[in-house]
Amino acid sequence: MVEQKHELDSIFGSLSDPTRRDILKKVSQKNMSVGEIALHYQLTFAAVAKHLEVLHRAKLINKNRHGKEQIVSISPGTLVAASDYLQTYKQQWENRLDNLDRYLKLIHKNKKGKK
């Protein structure tokens, strides 16, 4: 349980930054070299590399050597863990909203019957 909490903290912490979310979006569409990724941002290469390291530590991306280049790809399995976690809360809120809807309809029906 503690390990899962640490993993989720790392995932959501990584996703809290808009640049990292954008990088993740780009590499979800196609594998890219670190240099290709850096071209999309007005950041130093070192800053982009730090963003990639945060994503890599959270296991959201994979980095593989291809000759002199490092190729970055998405690691979808990690996103599944985050999605599963959020799905629990989504289901709880949908149930609560469904109950509220039924309750409000019942009240409305009862008010109509008293008139």
Phi and psi in degrees as GROMACS dihedral restraints (atoms count N, CA, C in turn):
[ dihedral_restraints ]
;  ai    aj    ak    al  type     phi  dphi    fc
    3     4     5     6     1   -63.6    20    10
    4     5     6     7     1   -41.0    20    10
    6     7     8     9     1   -62.6    20    10
    7     8     9    10     1   -41.8    20    10
    9    10    11    12     1   -64.6    20    10
   10    11    12    13     1   -40.4    20    10
   12    13    14    15     1   -61.6    20    10
   13    14    15    16     1   -45.2    20    10
   15    16    17    18     1   -61.6    20    10
   16    17    18    19     1   -42.0    20    10
   18    19    20    21     1   -61.9    20    10
   19    20    21    22     1   -45.9    20    10
   21    22    23    24     1   -66.3    20    10
   22    23    24    25     1   -39.4    20    10
   24    25    26    27     1   -58.8    20    10
   25    26    27    28     1   -43.3    20    10
   27    28    29    30     1   -65.1    20    10
   28    29    30    31     1   -43.5    20    10
   30    31    32    33     1   -63.1    20    10
   31    32    33    34     1   -54.3    20    10
   33    34    35    36     1   -69.2    20    10
   34    35    36    37     1   -32.5    20    10
   36    37    38    39     1   -62.6    20    10
   37    38    39    40     1   -42.0    20    10
   39    40    41    42     1   -63.5    20    10
   40    41    42    43     1   -40.4    20    10
   42    43    44    45     1   -78.4    20    10
   43    44    45    46     1    -5.9    20    10
   45    46    47    48     1   -73.6    20    10
   46    47    48    49     1   -14.7    20    10
   48    49    50    51     1   -98.7    20    10
   49    50    51    52     1   128.3    20    10
   51    52    53    54     1   -63.1    20    10
   52    53    54    55     1   -33.6    20    10
   54    55    56    57     1   -65.9    20    10
   55    56    57    58     1   -43.3    20    10
   57    58    59    60     1   -66.3    20    10
   58    59    60    61     1   -37.6    20    10
   60    61    62    63     1   -63.6    20    10
   61    62    63    64     1   -39.5    20    10
   63    64    65    66     1   -67.5    20    10
   64    65    66    67     1   -41.4    20    10
   66    67    68    69     1   -59.6    20    10
   67    68    69    70     1   -45.2    20    10
   69    70    71    72     1   -60.5    20    10
   70    71    72    73     1   -40.3    20    10
   72    73    74    75     1   -62.0    20    10
   73    74    75    76     1   -44.4    20    10
   75    76    77    78     1   -64.0    20    10
   76    77    78    79     1   -45.6    20    10
   78    79    80    81     1   -76.8    20    10
   79    80    81    82     1   -13.5    20    10
   81    82    83    84     1   -74.6    20    10
   82    83    84    85     1   -21.8    20    10
   84    85    86    87     1   -87.0    20    10
   85    86    87    88     1   -33.5    20    10
   87    88    89    90     1  -164.8    20    10
   88    89    90    91     1   150.5    20    10
   90    91    92    93     1   -65.7    20    10
   91    92    93    94     1   140.3    20    10
   93    94    95    96     1  -138.3    20    10
   94    95    96    97     1   151.5    20    10
   96    97    98    99     1   -78.2    20    10
   97    98    99   100     1   161.6    20    10
   99   100   101   102     1   -59.6    20    10
  100   101   102   103     1   -39.6    20    10
  102   103   104   105     1   -62.3    20    10
  103   104   105   106     1   -41.7    20    10
  105   106   107   108     1   -63.2    20    10
  106   107   108   109     1   -40.2    20    10
  108   109   110   111     1   -64.3    20    10
  109   110   111   112     1   -45.3    20    10
  111   112   113   114     1   -60.2    20    10
  112   113   114   115     1   -29.9    20    10
  114   115   116   117     1   -62.5    20    10
  115   116   117   118     1   -22.6    20    10
  117   118   119   120     1   -83.0    20    10
  118   119   120   121     1    -5.6    20    10
  120   121   122   123     1  -130.4    20    10
  121   122   123   124     1   149.1    20    10
  123   124   125   126     1   -91.1    20    10
  124   125   126   127     1    56.5    20    10
  126   127   128   129     1  -127.1    20    10
  127   128   129   130     1   159.8    20    10
  129   130   131   132     1   -69.6    20    10
  130   131   132   133     1   159.4    20    10
  132   133   134   135     1   -58.6    20    10
  133   134   135   136     1   -39.8    20    10
  135   136   137   138     1   -62.9    20    10
  136   137   138   139     1   -39.1    20    10
  138   139   140   141     1   -65.7    20    10
  139   140   141   142     1   -41.7    20    10
  141   142   143   144     1   -64.2    20    10
  142   143   144   145     1   -41.7    20    10
  144   145   146   147     1   -61.1    20    10
  145   146   147   148     1   -37.3    20    10
  147   148   149   150     1   -66.4    20    10
  148   149   150   151     1   -41.8    20    10
  150   151   152   153     1   -60.1    20    10
  151   152   153   154     1   -42.8    20    10
  153   154   155   156     1   -64.5    20    10
  154   155   156   157     1   -36.3    20    10
  156   157   158   159     1   -66.2    20    10
  157   158   159   160     1   -38.8    20    10
  159   160   161   162     1   -62.5    20    10
  160   161   162   163     1   -45.0    20    10
  162   163   164   165     1   -64.0    20    10
  163   164   165   166     1   -37.3    20    10
  165   166   167   168     1   -69.5    20    10
  166   167   168   169     1   -42.8    20    10
  168   169   170   171     1   -62.3    20    10
  169   170   171   172     1   -32.0    20    10
  171   172   173   174     1   -81.5    20    10
  172   173   174   175     1    -1.4    20    10
  174   175   176   177     1    64.5    20    10
  175   176   177   178     1    29.4    20    10
  177   178   179   180     1   -88.2    20    10
  178   179   180   181     1   -21.4    20    10
  180   181   182   183     1  -133.3    20    10
  181   182   183   184     1   160.8    20    10
  183   184   185   186     1  -113.3    20    10
  184   185   186   187     1   144.6    20    10
  186   187   188   189     1  -123.2    20    10
  187   188   189   190     1   125.4    20    10
  189   190   191   192     1  -130.4    20    10
  190   191   192   193     1   139.2    20    10
  192   193   194   195     1   -74.7    20    10
  193   194   195   196     1   135.0    20    10
  195   196   197   198     1  -135.2    20    10
  196   197   198   199     1    93.5    20    10
  198   199   200   201     1    67.3    20    10
  199   200   201   202     1  -126.7    20    10
  201   202   203   204     1   -86.3    20    10
  202   203   204   205     1   -10.2    20    10
  204   205   206   207     1   -97.7    20    10
  205   206   207   208     1   151.5    20    10
  207   208   209   210     1  -102.5    20    10
  208   209   210   211     1   124.1    20    10
  210   211   212   213     1   -99.5    20    10
  211   212   213   214     1   131.1    20    10
  213   214   215   216     1  -106.5    20    10
  214   215   216   217     1   132.6    20    10
  216   217   218   219     1  -135.0    20    10
  217   218   219   220     1   159.9    20    10
  219   220   221   222     1   -78.2    20    10
  220   221   222   223     1   151.2    20    10
  222   223   224   225     1  -115.9    20    10
  223   224   225   226     1    86.9    20    10
  225   226   227   228     1   -64.4    20    10
  226   227   228   229     1   -24.1    20    10
  228   229   230   231     1   -59.6    20    10
  229   230   231   232     1   -36.8    20    10
  231   232   233   234     1   -66.4    20    10
  232   233   234   235     1   -38.3    20    10
  234   235   236   237     1   -66.1    20    10
  235   236   237   238     1   -30.1    20    10
  237   238   239   240     1   -63.3    20    10
  238   239   240   241     1   -41.6    20    10
  240   241   242   243     1   -61.5    20    10
  241   242   243   244     1   -43.0    20    10
  243   244   245   246     1   -66.8    20    10
  244   245   246   247     1   -41.2    20    10
  246   247   248   249     1   -63.7    20    10
  247   248   249   250     1   -41.3    20    10
  249   250   251   252     1   -60.9    20    10
  250   251   252   253     1   -41.9    20    10
  252   253   254   255     1   -61.4    20    10
  253   254   255   256     1   -47.1    20    10
  255   256   257   258     1   -68.4    20    10
  256   257   258   259     1   -31.7    20    10
  258   259   260   261     1   -60.3    20    10
  259   260   261   262     1   -35.8    20    10
  261   262   263   264     1   -58.0    20    10
  262   263   264   265     1   -46.6    20    10
  264   265   266   267     1   -71.4    20    10
  265   266   267   268     1   -34.9    20    10
  267   268   269   270     1   -60.9    20    10
  268   269   270   271     1   -45.7    20    10
  270   271   272   273     1   -63.9    20    10
  271   272   273   274     1   -41.4    20    10
  273   274   275   276     1   -60.5    20    10
  274   275   276   277     1   -45.3    20    10
  276   277   278   279     1   -69.7    20    10
  277   278   279   280     1   -36.4    20    10
  279   280   281   282     1   -63.7    20    10
  280   281   282   283     1   -40.7    20    10
  282   283   284   285     1   -63.0    20    10
  283   284   285   286     1   -44.2    20    10
  285   286   287   288     1   -63.3    20    10
  286   287   288   289     1   -42.4    20    10
  288   289   290   291     1   -67.6    20    10
  289   290   291   292     1   -37.2    20    10
  291   292   293   294     1   -63.1    20    10
  292   293   294   295     1   -42.3    20    10
  294   295   296   297     1   -64.1    20    10
  295   296   297   298     1   -42.2    20    10
  297   298   299   300     1   -61.8    20    10
  298   299   300   301     1   -42.7    20    10
  300   301   302   303     1   -60.2    20    10
  301   302   303   304     1   -46.6    20    10
  303   304   305   306     1   -61.5    20    10
  304   305   306   307     1   -41.9    20    10
  306   307   308   309     1   -63.4    20    10
  307   308   309   310     1   -45.2    20    10
  309   310   311   312     1   -65.6    20    10
  310   311   312   313     1   -38.3    20    10
  312   313   314   315     1   -64.3    20    10
  313   314   315   316     1   -39.4    20    10
  315   316   317   318     1   -64.8    20    10
  316   317   318   319     1   -44.4    20    10
  318   319   320   321     1   -62.2    20    10
  319   320   321   322     1   -45.6    20    10
  321   322   323   324     1   -60.2    20    10
  322   323   324   325     1   -42.3    20    10
  324   325   326   327     1   -63.9    20    10
  325   326   327   328     1   -42.8    20    10
  327   328   329   330     1   -65.6    20    10
  328   329   330   331     1   -37.6    20    10
  330   331   332   333     1   -67.1    20    10
  331   332   333   334     1   -37.9    20    10
  333   334   335   336     1   -65.3    20    10
  334   335   336   337     1   -36.9    20    10
  336   337   338   339     1   -70.6    20    10
  337   338   339   340     1   -24.9    20    10
  339   340   341   342     1   -82.8    20    10
  340   341   342   343     1   -15.9    20    10
